[in-house]
């Protein structure tokens, strides 16, 4: 599942014929994306109208935490200019906006603006070394957001009887949560996602509880999603009020 999530983070949303998913991601990038760079860039330029402002904001979103404020800061633009651009990008169906956050409609577009668009001149000239280095250094951080967004879909599947009405990240001043959701019965779900090779310990639960207290969130259910599982101590606390989700649970999305 980890490999599937990585490939989806890069190629999701595009129909790539004859792609061998057993190959390393960097190899597939070199095989499918880079040789078609000019054609893909032309298609994307039509979507964005080729405006540098649009490209700067999309790059800010692609490598950020999905917050508009973060994207504007990365792009070096004012809130007014940024919000106008976000509206246009939303109208073009490149992104979807939820309160103060925005996500890409296509994982591939997010990959493009995170790793290719910012260094397009070198790629245009056939120099791929910077792209490969950039991906090897920042690929794991990049995939965390995809992991979180897929977690939303999995959580929705797990709440079929009491349907999820809203699910998103939570940002208020200095308080951040990866997961904040409300159900039709008005239950509140709060949680975190950890795309880490380490097993998650009980201290993560304590931290989540403290964050909810600071934010004034009275969560009915807490959720921790972890790539590499949980410590024995934390697993013993699992209940209807504490949901622990690991990679193996993501098979439900494929099914």
N, C-alpha and C positions, 0 to 999 in steps of 0.2 A: 504493500500500500504506500509506503514511503516513496518508492520509485514512481508509482502511478501519480501521486500528488505532485512530485517534481515535474513530470512530463506535462501534466495538466497545467501547471503554473506557466509553462513556456508555450505549449502548442494548443491549449484549450481554445475552442471557438473557431478553429480553422480545420478544414478537411484536408489532411495531408495523406495522399495516396502512397501506399507501399512503404510506410515508415516502420522500421524495425525498432520497437520499443525496448528491445533488450540491449540496445547500444547505449553508451553514455550520452548524457544530454549535450555535452560540448561537441561530441562527434555529430549528433543529429543537427545541431545548430549550424555546423560547418557544411553539412550535407544538404540541408533543405532551405535554410534561411539566407545564409550569406551569398550563395550563387544567385539567388533571386532578389538580392537587395534592392536593385534599382526599380524593379517592377513593384515590389511591395511598397517601397517608399512612395512611388507615384500614386498608388491606390490610397495610402494613408494620407498623403497630402491633399487628395480630393476630399477626404472626410473632414479634415481640419482646416480646409481652405489655405493651408500652407502658412498660417499666421504664426510668427515666432512666439507671440504671447501664448497662443494655445499650446504650442509645443513645450514651452517652459513650464506652464502650469501642469500639463499632463505628466511631464517628467517629475515634477515635484510630488504629484499624487502617487506616481508609480513607485517611488522609492521612499515615500513617507508612510504615515500611519493611517492614511485615508482622511485625515482632517483637512478641511479647506484652509484653515488658518496656517497649518504647516506647509501646505502646497504653495500658498501665496508668499510665505516667508522664503521658501526655497527658490521660488521664481523671482523674488525681489520685486513684487508688484503690490500696489495698494489694494485694500479690500474692495473698493468700488470697481476698479479695473478687473480684479480677479473674479468678482461675482458676476460681472457682465460676461466674461469669458466662460465661466462655468455654466451660465444659462445657455449660451450658444452651443457648448459642447454637449450639454444635456439634450438640447433640441435635435442635435445631430445623432443622438443615441449612441454616443461614444462612452458616456458615463451615466450613472444613476445617482441622484442626490438624495440623502437621508439626513434631514436636520443639518448639522454642521459637518457632515462627512459626505464623501463621494466614492463610488467604486466603479471600476471599468466593467463594461458589459462583456468584454472579451478578455480572457487571461492573456492571449497573445498580444493584444494591444498594450496591455500593462507591461509585459516583458519588453516589447519594442521600445517603449518610452523610458524604461528603466535602464536598459543596457545598450541599445543600438542608436537611438536618436541622439543622445548626448555626445556620441563620438562618431557620428556618421561620416565625417570627412575621411578619417582614417580607414573606415570600412569601405567607403567608396573607392579609395585608392588601393584597396587590396591588403591593407595592414590589419590583421585580425588579432594581433598579440594583446592589445589593450582590452579588447572585448573579453577574451578568454580569461585574462587576469582579473578583470572586473567581476566576471561571473564567479570565478573560483573564490574570490574574497567575500562577495556579498550575496551569493546565491541563497545561502541558508536564511539570512535575514529577509530576503525577498520572499521566500516561500512561506514565511510565518503568516503573512496576511492571507494568502490562499488557504492555508491550513485553518485559519480562523473562520474564513467565509464558508468553507466546506463544513466546518463544525456547526454553523448555523443551520445548514440544510439537514444535518444529521439530528440535531436537536428537534427540529420541526417534525421529523419522522418519529421521534420518540414521544411526541406529545400529540398523538392523533386524536385522542378522546377529548383532551382539553387543549384545543388548537392554539398555536402560537400566533398572536395578532401582530406582534412587533418584536423584532430582534435586531440588535445593532451594538456597536461599541458605545461605551459611556464615557464622556469627557466633560468634566465640570471642574474648572479651576485646576487644582493640583491632583484631582482624583481621576484615575483611569481604570476602566474595566474592559476586557476584551468582549465580554458578553453581558448584555442587559436585555431581558425579554419580558414580555407580558403575555399572559394567556387569556382565553376568552372568559375564564372564571376569575380573572384579575389576580391570578398568582404572579408573583415577581420572581424571575430567575436571574441570578447574577453569577458570573464565572470568569475564569481565565483560561487561556490557551498557552501551552508551553511547547514550542517546537525545539526541544532540546534532547541531547543524547543521554542526559542524566535522568534517573528516576525521580519523580516528584515526591517530596517528603511532606510530613504533616505540617511543617512550618509554612508551606504554601497555603494550606487551608487557614491557618491562623492569620496570615497576611491578608487573605481574601476577606475574612470576617472583619478584620480591622478596617479594611478599605470601605466595606459596606457601612460600617458604623460611622466612619468619618463623613461619608457622603449622605448619611441619613437614609440609606436604603434598607428597608425591612424585607429582606429576601426570604421567600418561602422555600426556595430550592437553590442550592449552590451547585455549581457545575465546574469541574476541573477537567480540561482536555489535555492529554499529554502524549507526545509522540512515542516516548519510550517507557510508559507505564509508571507505576507508583510503588512506593515503599510498602513493606508489609504492614507497618503501623498505620499508614493512611488507608490502605485497602480494608483494614478491619473496621474503619469508621463509615464505610460505604452504606448508604441507606436510601430511602425514598427522598430524603431531604438533602442528601449529598450524592450526586451522580458523578461517577468517575468514568471517563471515556478515553479509550486508547485507540491506536491505529487499527487494530483488528475490527473495531466497531464500524469503521468507515466502509467495510465491505457492503453494508446495507445500501450505501449510495450507488454502488455498482449494480447491485441486485435490482 
